[in-house]
Amino acid sequence: MQELPPAHTPRGHGARLRAPARRSAQLGASARHLRARNLSLVLQICLSGQGLVSRADIASRTHMTRATASRLVDELLDSGILTELAPHEGGTRGRPATPVAARPGGVVAIGMQVNISYIAARVIDLSGAVLGELSREGDFRGSDWRAVTGELAELALAARDAFVTRRAHYLGAALGLPGLVSPAGLALAPNLGWRELGSEELCEVFADVGPITLANEADLAAYAVAHPVPGVPQGPESFIYVSSEVGIGAGIVLNHQLLTGVHGWSGEIGHICVDPKGPPCTCGANGCLETLIGQRALAAGAQLDPDAQPSDVAAAARAGSRPAAQIIRAAGVALGSVIGAVINTVDIPEVIIGDKLAQLGEGFLDQVRAEMMRRVLQARSEPPRVGVLTGNQRLTLTGGAHLVLQRLVDDPITWSSRA
């Protein structure tokens, strides 16, 4: 619509000029964007405060007026995203401050995983609390993908029914798979024997579970390390997370963001060759890293039962088993060599070893560190750092739920308007 030329505007009759529709739309979009950004900022501060943040604290940290900060908090309260806690004395005169925090069970998501040895679904709320989890153990190598994912969908639905209240904002679920995974689907999961599964096929199985995000299991585990609380990047800033069981994978994080590559397939360190004449791998090549340090490869090298865990290999080495000690040393050298090459490529010198490999003990870690020092070019100026995560935390489940919850943190205006 064009503006009426001033010369044709009747004087004294109250006629007003209208702004062009495009400009009005732009102003409306800008206002919405600003409100969404401010709501997201306020929500992040509340989540990071662990129940100790008040409206006055938010105003101080954001440089907003008290009235603006209070209005934004009230909007998040009214939507059921936040809740008020009992007032506490702040050490200053006046009324006690009233902290605000994520409402327990108010916003929830589900993390799901298909592992070689189990399937599981974990329900987590916006505070990071695990509300419940259901799982089933099994041997899923060479399995039928429809049967396995169908059973996992049933587990997820049962978990949702058991642990999610009717008043909750349920955002959906993420599915972690071992292999080449992207938003387009699963290209290949060698140890499962699955290949060329489109996202539509997979999501159809989980239609009743809700919106589904597909991701690599190691990437989701790394995301959980970087974001130990939903919406709050309080973990290490940049690192390489090594995930291990039957297969070996890695999640690479740069500035708290996953470095997934063009297709989402980065981090497949288990299929980097360490011995061209080595044993055949499930991927079709020979001498891949996981043929030496995967769970079954370690058990075979230590001359133990095929189902022996890395902790069993470490125990055998401590008891004097020469084969066990030799395979641990060889595994440390192989992993150190591969990680050294990755560090030389992406310039991220912090490594976190999780899951089963950490059970191999300090002797294994010493071998990893020594080999990395030999291989990493910048080792003299900045030695690479190697840490471990102990305990069976199933970080893929946590990372999946946290990744879904991040959607609300990034754009709470969408969800607050639904309340």
N, C-alpha and C positions, 0 to 999 in steps of 0.2 A: 504494500500500500504506500502510495506517495503522500508526502505532506502537502497540504493545501498551500499554495503560494501566498505569502503574507499580503500581497496586494488584493487578494480576493477574500481575505478574512473579514467578515462583518465586525465592525467595531462596536463595542458597547452591548453586544448580545451574548456575552459569555462564551464565545466559541473558543475551544482549546485545540492545540496541535497535538497529534498523537505521535509517539515515538514509533519508528519502523518496527514491524513485528520481529524482524531478525535481531535487532538490538535488544528488544525486550527479552527474547529467548536467551540471548547471550548473558544478559544481566542475571536472569533467573538461574542459568546454569552456573555462573560464577558464584552466586550466593549459595547455591546448594553445595558446590565444591568446597567453599570455605567452611560451611557448617559441618560437612562430612569430615573435613580434615581436622577441625577443632574437636569434634566428638571423638575421633580416633585418637587424637593426642591425649585427651582427658582419660579415655579408657585405658590407654597404655600406662599412664601414670598410676591409675588405680590398681591395675594388675601388678605392676612392679612394686607397689607399696606394701603388699601383704597385710592389708587391713589397718595400716597406720596412716593413711592419707586422708586429709579432710578437704573441704572446699577451699579453705584458706591456703592450704598447702598447694593445691592445684593452681589457684590464682597466682601464688608467688612463683611457682616454677614456670608457668606459661606466660607470665606478664599480662594476663587477662585481668579485667576488672573483676571484683568479687561477684558482681551481679551476673556477668557473663559466665564465669566459671560455675556459679550456682545454677544458672539456667540449664547449662549443658549437663551437669550432674543430675538435675531433676529429670531431664529427658531420658537419661539412661536408667534412672530409678523407675520411672513410670513404665518403661518398656520391659522391665523385669530382668535387665542385664546386670544391674548393680543392686546392692542392698545397703542399708545403713546398719552400722554396728553400734554397740554400746558406746556412749560418749566417754572420752578419757581426758584427764587433766593434761593440758599442754605445757604447763609450767609458766603460763602468762595469766594476767588478769582477765576477767570476763568469763563467759560461759564455756564449759568444757567443749572441746572440739568433737564433732561427730564423724568418725571415719566412715569411708565408703569402700566397698570391695565387691568382687564378683559374687552374685547371688549363688549360693550353693545349689548345684543342679539346675541352675536357671538357663544356661546355654550349654548344649552338649553335642558331642560328635563321637563317632565310633572309628577306631583304628582296627583294620582287619589284616591278616597275614596268612599266606600259604607258604609254609616252610616245608622242607624235605621231611621233617619228622613231626610236624604238628600243624593244625589250623587253629586260629584263635580270633576272638573279637573282644576289644576292650572299650568300655565307655568312659569318657573323660569329660569333665566340665571345664568351664572357662577359667576357673582358679587353678586348674592342673590336677585336681583331685581325681583319682581313679574311683569311679562309682561302682564298677563291677567288671568282671571278665569271665568269658566262657571259652573253653578250648578242648580239643581232642587230639590225642597223640596217634601217630600212625606212620607208616612208611609210604610216602607219596611219590617215590621215584617211578617213572614210567606210568603214572596214573592217568585216569580219564578226567580231563579237565572239567567236563560238565558235572560229573558226579562229585568231584572235590569242591568246586565252587558252589554247587547247589547245597551241599552240606554246610559250607561256611555261611552261605546266606541264611540258612535256618538258624545257625548259631547266633548270627548278628541280630536277627529278628527276636530271638529269645532273649538276648542280652538287652535289646532296646525295651522289650516289654517288661523285663525284670527291673531295670535300673533307671529308666527315663520316665519322669512323671508327665502327666498330661499338660501341666502348666509350663513345661520346659520348651525353649526354642531348640528344636532338633535340626542341626544343619546338614547332616548327611554323614558320609563315611569315606575313608580312603582305604584302598587295597594295595598292600605291599606284596610284590612278587619277586622271586629271584630270577634275574635275567635281563634281557633287553626290553625295557618298558618305556613307553612314551604315551602322550595323550591319545595317540592313534591306536594303541593297543599293545599287545605282547608280541614281539617279533620272535623271540626264542628264549626258552628256559631249559637249558640242556639237562640239568639234573632232574627236572620234573618230566622231561620228554614232551613238553608243550611247545608249539610253534605256530606262528601266523594266526593269532587270535585277535580279531578287531575289537575296538572298544565297544562297539554296538553289541557284539556278541556277549562280551563279558558283562556289560552294564545291564543287559536284558535279564541275566541271571539274578542280579541284585536289584531289580526294579522295585521290589517292595521295601528294600532297605532304605532307598532314597537316593539322592544325587551321589554319584561315586567318582572319586578321584583315583586314577591309576598311577602308581609310582614304583620305582625299584626299591626293594627292601632295604638295601644299604643306604640309599639316599634318605629314606624316611628315618632310619636310625640316626644318621648324621644330623638330620634336622632336629631331632629330639635333643641331641647333645648341644646344639647351637641355641635352641630355644627350650630350656628346661621348664619354663612357664609359658603357657600359650600367650602369644602376642608380645613376649618380652625376650629380646635377644641377649640373655645374660650369660650364655655359655661362651666358649672360646670363639674368637672372631674369625679366624681362618685356620683350617686344619684338614687333615686327611684321616677319615675314619675307616678302619679296616674291620670288615664284618666277616665272620667265618662260621662255617659248620661243615657240611659235606662240600659245599662250594666256598669260594673266596671272592669277596667283592669289596668295593670301597665307595664311600660317599665323600665327595670333595666339597668343602665349604669355603667360600671366599667372601669376607665381609658379612658374615652371617647368612649369606645366600647360597643356595645349592648351585654348584657349577656342573650342569648336566649335559652340556654340549648341544649340538644342533638338533639331534633327534631325541635327546634325553638318555643316551646310552653310555655316557662316560662312566669311568670308575670300574670297568670290568678287568681289574688287575689279575683276577684268578686265571685269565686266559692269555696272560703275557708269557711268552716262552722262556723257560729257564734251562731247558735241555732239549735241543732239536731232535735228539735220538731217544728221548724219554718215552714213558708209557703213553698209550693213547688216552685222550681226554674225551669226555662226553660231548664236547663241542665239535669233535671230528678231527682236531689237530693232535699233535704229540708234544709231550713235555711241558704242558701248561703248569703254572704255579700250583694250582689246586691239585694236580696229580702228585705233588710232593707234600703239600702241607694241609690239604683237606682232611677232614676228620677220619675218613676211612683210609686215606693214604698214610696218615700218621700211625694208625693202629696196625696197618700192614707192615710198615717199616719197623715198628717196635716188636713185631711178631706177637701181637695180641689179638684177641677176638675182634672181628670186624666192627662190632658195635661198641668197642672200647672208646671212652672219652679221652680228650687231651689230658684231663686230670689223671687218668689211669696211666697214660704214657709217662707223665711226669713222676708219678709214684713208682713206676717200674724203674725209671732212671735212678731215682733216689735209692732204690733197693739194690742197685748194682747191675741192672740190665744194660749190657753194652749196646745191643741194637736200639734200645729206647734212647740212650744218651746220644748215639750217633744220629738218629733221625731228628732229634731236637736241635742238634748243632746244624745239621743240613737245612732244616726248616728255617732256622734263624738267618743263615747266610742267604738262602733263596729269597726270603721276604725282604731282608735288608737291601738286597740287590735291586729288587723290583721297586720298592718304595724309593730308593735312591734315584732311580731313573724317573719316577713320577715327580719327585721334588725338583730335579733338574729341569723338568718340562714345565711345571706350573708354578714354581717358586713359592711353595707353601711348606715351610720347614717343621711344622708341628704335626705329629702323628699320634693318633689315639687307637689303640688296639683293644677291641671289645670281644664280646661273646666268648667262644671256646678257646681261642688261641691264647688268651691271657692266662689260662690254666697251666700252660707249659712252664711257667716259672721264670725266675730271674736269669737262669742260665740261657734260656731262649732269648729273652730281652737283651741280654748282654751281646749275644751274637748279632741280633738285629741292629743294635746301636753301632757295633764295631764295623759291620759291613756298610752301613749308611755313611759312617765317617770316611770310609775309603772311597765311596762312590759319589757323594754329594760334593759338587764343585765348591760351594760356598761354606763347606763344613768348618774351615779354619776361622773364617770371620764370623760366622753364625752357625754354630753346631746345631744339627737337627735335634728336635726334642721328641722323645717317645714316652707316652703315658699309657695307662691301661684303665679299662673299666671292668670292674669285677662284679660278680653276681649275675644271676639270670634275670635281666631286666626286661627282655623282649622290647627293646627300644623301638623297633619298627612299628609296633602297635601304638606306642605313645606318640611317635613322630607323625604317624598318619592322622591321629585325632587332632594333634596340635596344628597340623597344616590346614585342616578343614576349619578349625576355630579361628585361624588367622584371617579368614575371609570376613568374619564379623568385625574383628579388630581393625581391619583395613577400611571397612565401609559400614560402620554401625548405623548410619542413617537409614540404610535399607531395612535393617531389622527393627530399629526403634519405631519406624513408621508402620510396621506390621502389628505392633502390639495393640 
